[in-house]
Amino acid sequence: MYPPDATPPQVLTVKTLE
């Protein structure tokens, strides 16, 4: 959904937890 260069830190954290 979000491009790697534009991915917010919150989304990255959620994906890491998930």
Sequence and secondary structure as in RCSB ss.txt:
>XXXX:A:sequence
MYPPDATPPQVLTVKTLE
>XXXX:A:secstr
   GGG  HHHHHHHHH 
